[in-house]
Amino acid sequence: MRWKEKLGEEIRRARAKKGMTQEKLQEALQLAGLKLSLTTLKYYESGKWAPDFGDLRTIAQALDADYFEIDDNIRVDFSPNGKLRLDTLPQQLTLDLDAEGRVNIRRRPQYSTIVNKIPA
């Protein structure tokens, strides 16, 4: 399973757990200041598209999700209120998509930064 599909499955599962329809989630996101079309939300859940990190954080807040698993070894983790953790963790991951469709993964162990690029 591709990581976008896994992330979409996680969003869909969290939405179902919260007992929300896609329309209700869209309304909650709009109240939080994130204007997404229903089509965009459906593409996120189907794994065709992936939200950027800020949008993913807002989605997590709306769903009361502490984290989303996107791979067996990768988890996007939020604090209980959906904000980035302010304390330093032993290892943090940052995921970004570049213009060529590759995923930039930055892993920050205690004293260094490691950057890997893999095809999306």
C-alpha positions as CSV (number, residue, x, y, z in Angstrom):
1,M,0.0,0.0,0.0
2,R,1.3,3.4,-0.9
3,W,1.8,6.0,1.8
4,K,-0.9,8.3,0.4
5,E,-3.4,5.5,0.5
6,K,-2.4,4.6,4.0
7,L,-2.8,8.2,5.1
8,G,-6.2,8.4,3.4
9,E,-7.3,5.2,5.2
10,E,-6.1,6.7,8.5
11,I,-8.1,9.9,7.9
12,R,-11.2,7.9,6.9
13,R,-10.9,5.6,9.9
14,A,-10.5,8.6,12.3
15,R,-13.6,10.3,10.7
16,A,-15.7,7.1,11.1
17,K,-14.5,6.7,14.7
18,K,-15.7,10.3,15.4
19,G,-19.0,9.4,13.7
20,M,-18.7,12.2,11.1
21,T,-19.6,12.2,7.4
22,Q,-17.3,13.8,4.9
23,E,-19.7,16.7,4.8
24,K,-19.6,17.2,8.6
25,L,-15.8,17.0,8.5
26,Q,-15.7,19.6,5.7
27,E,-17.9,21.9,7.9
28,A,-15.7,21.4,10.9
29,L,-12.6,22.2,8.8
30,Q,-14.2,25.4,7.5
31,L,-15.0,26.5,11.0
32,A,-11.3,25.9,11.8
33,G,-10.3,28.2,8.9
34,L,-9.4,25.4,6.4
35,K,-11.4,25.8,3.2
36,L,-11.4,22.4,1.4
37,S,-13.8,21.3,-1.2
38,L,-15.6,18.0,-0.7
39,T,-13.8,16.7,-3.7
40,T,-10.4,17.5,-2.2
41,L,-11.4,15.7,1.0
42,K,-12.5,12.7,-1.0
43,Y,-9.2,12.7,-2.8
44,Y,-7.3,12.8,0.5
45,E,-9.3,9.8,1.8
46,S,-8.9,7.8,-1.4
47,G,-5.1,8.4,-1.4
48,K,-5.0,10.2,-4.7
49,W,-3.8,13.4,-3.0
50,A,-2.1,14.1,0.3
51,P,-2.6,17.2,2.5
52,D,0.3,19.4,3.4
53,F,1.4,19.2,7.0
54,G,-0.5,22.3,8.1
55,D,-3.8,21.0,6.6
56,L,-3.1,17.5,8.1
57,R,-2.7,19.1,11.5
58,T,-6.1,20.9,11.1
59,I,-7.7,17.6,10.0
60,A,-6.2,15.9,13.1
61,Q,-7.6,18.7,15.3
62,A,-11.1,18.3,13.8
63,L,-11.0,14.5,14.3
64,D,-9.4,14.6,17.7
65,A,-6.6,12.4,16.3
66,D,-3.2,12.3,18.1
67,Y,-1.4,10.8,15.1
68,F,-1.7,9.3,11.7
69,E,0.2,6.1,10.7
70,I,1.4,6.4,7.1
71,D,3.7,3.4,7.0
72,D,4.6,0.6,9.4
73,N,7.6,2.6,10.5
74,I,6.4,6.2,10.0
75,R,3.8,8.0,12.2
76,V,2.9,11.7,12.0
77,D,2.4,12.5,15.7
78,F,0.5,15.5,17.2
79,S,0.0,16.5,20.8
80,P,-3.5,15.9,22.1
81,N,-4.6,19.4,21.1
82,G,-3.4,18.8,17.5
83,K,-0.5,21.3,17.7
84,L,3.2,20.5,17.0
85,R,5.1,19.3,20.1
86,L,7.2,22.1,21.6
87,D,9.5,19.7,23.4
88,T,12.3,18.1,21.5
89,L,11.9,14.4,20.9
90,P,14.8,12.0,20.5
91,Q,13.9,11.7,16.8
92,Q,11.5,13.7,14.7
93,L,10.4,13.3,11.1
94,T,9.4,16.0,8.7
95,L,7.7,14.9,5.4
96,D,7.4,17.3,2.4
97,L,6.5,16.7,-1.2
98,D,8.6,18.5,-3.8
99,A,7.6,19.7,-7.2
100,E,8.9,16.5,-8.8
101,G,6.6,14.3,-6.7
102,R,9.3,13.0,-4.4
103,V,9.0,12.8,-0.6
104,N,11.6,14.7,1.4
105,I,12.0,12.9,4.7
106,R,14.0,14.7,7.4
107,R,14.9,12.7,10.4
108,R,16.3,14.6,13.2
109,P,18.1,12.5,15.8
110,Q,19.5,14.3,18.8
111,Y,22.5,16.1,17.1
112,S,22.2,15.8,13.3
113,T,19.7,15.9,10.4
114,I,19.5,13.2,7.8
115,V,17.6,13.9,4.6
116,N,16.3,11.1,2.3
117,K,14.4,11.6,-1.0
118,I,12.2,8.8,-2.2
119,P,9.7,8.7,-5.1
120,A,6.1,9.3,-4.0
